[in-house]
């Protein structure tokens, strides 16, 4: 990890006072890596600005980087704060389903899926796969909706 990426990741911990510094440092980076992008998604998410977190996630994808686990955690937290109709796209919707399902929160995955379909967003094949995966937890009773 570069020094700049490390500093950027530390600025996230400062909360709102760190946003301006994180923003300046991020855009001054000659090369942005997964740590720097994740830091920016996290800083916006942790400060209650999910629209900007979503924007940075989309810019990261456009830059050619694929999200990792840390990206998905921050994105899921940001998406929880957005109304379903404002989620960035089918990738984010599928990410929400995957996050719920992979963490044994099948009931939430199913409820989220139903809400997105009811709001007019057709499911992706991946989304259906994650619903089935999440349903396994509901049927087995392995996890309650309150566990992570």
N, C-alpha and C positions, 0 to 999 in steps of 0.2 A: 504494500500500500504506500502510495506517495505521501510525502509530508502534507501537501495541500489537501489530499483526500482525508487524511487523518484529522487535520485542523477543521475541515468542513464537518466531519462527523461529530467532532467535539462541540462545534457551535450549535448543533441541533439540540444539545442538552441544555443550552441556555434559555430555550423557549423564545418568547417574543423578543427579548433584547438581542437575541442572536440572529434573527431573521435578516436584518439589513446586512450584517457582516457576512452571513452565509451566502446571501444573494450575490454580493459583490465578489466574494472569493470564488464562487461557482463560475460566474461568467468570466472571471479572469483566467480560469484554468485553460491552458492550451489544449489539454487532452482530458476529456471527461470520461471517467470509468464507472463501473457499476456502483462503487462505493459513493462517488460524488453524486450520481443520480439518485441513489437510494436516500442519501442524506437530505437532498432537497425534497423528495416526496415525503420523507418523514417530518421535516421541519414544518411544512405546510399542514400536514395532517395533525401533528401534535399541537398546533396552534389554532386548530378549528377552522382552517381555510381549505376545505376539501376540493373546491374547484381548482385551486392552484396545484394541489397534489395531483389531481387528475391530469392537468395540463402538462406537468413535468413528466408524469408517467408516459403520456402520449409522445412528448418530445424525445424521451429516452428510446422508445420503440422506433421512432422515425430515424434516430441516429444510428440504428442498427444493433443496439444492445438488447439482449433478451432479459426479461425480469428474472430475479432469483427469489429465494424464499423471503428475504428481507423486504424486497420490493412488494411481494404479495401481501405480507403482513401490513405494511403501511397503506397499501392500496385498499385492502379490505377495511381497515379502520376508517379511511377517508370515505369509502363508498357507504359505510354504515350511516354516515352523516348526510348523505345526499338522498333526495327522493328518487325512487326507482327510475322515473322518467328522465332524470338528469344524469344517470350513470353514463360514463363516456362512450361505451359501445359494447358489442357482444363479447369482446374479449374480457372486459371488466365484469360483465354479468356472469360469464363462465368462471372467472376467477373467484367471484363471490361464492358461487355454488361449490367450486373445488375447495375453497377454504373451509366452508362449513362442513362439507362431507369428509374431508381428510382429517378434521379435528373431532370427528365423532359427533358432530352436531347435525345429525340427519334431519331432525324435525325442523330446525331452522332452514336447512337446505330446501326441504320440500315447501315450506311456507314461502320462502323467497322465490322459488321457482313458480309457484302458483301466482304470486303477486305480479311477477314480470309477464307471465302469459296473459293474465287478466288485464294488465296495462297495455297489451298489444305487441309485446316483443316476442317474436317467435324463438323457440329454443334452438340452440346449436346441438349437433350430435354430441359434442363433448359435454355440453350441459346436461343432456339426458343421461350420459354415462355417469356423471357425478351424482345425479339424483338417485340413480340406481345404487350407487356405492353408499350414499348417505342413507337410503332406505334400509339397507342391511343393518345399520346401527339401530334404527327405530324398531325394526322387526325383532332384532335380537335383544333389545333392551340394554345394550352394552354401555351406552352413555346416556345421561339425562341431558335435557336442553340447557341445564345450568353449568355443565362441566366444559372445560376447555381441553 
